[in-house]
Amino acid sequence: MANEGTIRIHRSIGGTGAAFRVTFVPYGGEGEEAAVAGERSFHELQQVRAFLKMLGLGAEFIKDALRQLTAGRSASVPNVSLTDKAVKSAGFGNLVNLARSNG
């Protein structure tokens, strides 16, 4: 089963927490109120790159996302399709449970 949605990456400036937050927002929600299925935090850009690769995103998607992050504080990768296996590996378990309960 594929889980489709948008991956959003936000870079925090300052503070002592993780510098990058990566979230997956599945389609089917209403606009800005769409439920975030999962979130992961990373301290380094290389960790974000490795995580996106693990999710199965293509090199061009990853390159574009990192380019967006370099230009500003956030990036968005729309029309992403993640397998259940990728969702579980990512720690986005809420999404799998949500899909099963709505399904």
C-alpha positions in Angstrom: 0.0 0.0 0.0 1.4 3.4 -0.9 1.1 6.4 1.3 1.0 9.7 -0.6 1.6 13.2 0.7 4.1 15.9 1.1 7.4 15.8 3.0 8.2 19.1 4.7 11.6 20.0 6.2 12.1 23.0 8.5 15.4 24.3 9.7 15.5 25.9 13.1 17.8 28.9 13.6 19.4 29.0 17.1 18.3 27.1 20.1 19.7 23.9 21.6 17.4 21.3 19.9 17.7 19.5 16.6 18.4 21.8 13.7 16.1 20.1 11.2 12.5 18.7 11.5 11.3 16.4 8.8 7.5 15.7 8.7 5.3 13.7 6.4 1.8 15.1 5.8 -0.5 12.6 4.0 -3.0 13.7 1.5 -6.6 13.5 2.4 -6.5 16.3 5.1 -8.0 19.7 4.7 -5.4 22.4 3.8 -3.2 23.6 6.6 -5.1 21.4 9.1 -3.9 18.2 7.5 -2.6 15.8 10.1 1.1 15.3 10.3 1.7 11.5 10.2 5.1 11.6 11.6 8.1 13.8 12.5 11.8 13.1 12.8 14.5 15.5 14.0 18.1 15.7 12.9 21.1 17.8 13.9 23.0 17.8 10.5 22.0 18.3 6.9 23.8 15.0 5.9 21.4 13.1 8.3 18.4 14.7 6.5 19.9 13.6 3.1 20.4 10.1 4.3 16.9 9.9 5.8 15.3 11.1 2.5 17.4 8.5 0.6 16.2 5.8 3.1 12.6 6.9 2.4 13.2 6.0 -1.3 13.2 9.6 -2.7 15.1 10.0 -6.0 18.3 11.9 -6.2 16.6 14.8 -8.0 14.0 15.2 -5.2 16.7 15.1 -2.5 18.8 17.6 -4.4 15.9 20.0 -4.8 14.9 19.7 -1.2 18.5 20.5 0.0 18.6 23.4 -2.5 15.4 24.8 -1.0 16.9 24.5 2.5 20.1 26.2 1.5 18.0 29.1 0.0 15.7 29.5 3.1 14.5 27.9 6.3 12.2 25.3 4.9 11.6 22.9 2.0 8.7 21.0 0.7 8.6 17.9 -1.5 5.0 17.3 -2.8 3.6 14.1 -4.4 5.7 11.7 -2.5 4.6 8.1 -2.4 6.0 6.0 0.5 5.6 2.3 0.9 4.4 0.9 4.3 8.0 -0.5 4.8 9.5 3.0 4.3 6.9 4.5 6.7 7.8 2.0 9.4 11.5 2.4 8.8 11.1 6.1 9.1 9.3 5.8 12.4 6.1 7.3 10.9 4.1 4.5 12.5 1.1 6.7 13.1 0.5 6.9 9.3 0.2 3.2 8.9 -2.2 2.9 11.8 -4.2 5.9 10.5 -4.5 4.3 7.0 -5.6 1.0 8.4 -8.3 2.6 10.6 -9.7 4.8 7.8 -9.3 2.2 5.2 
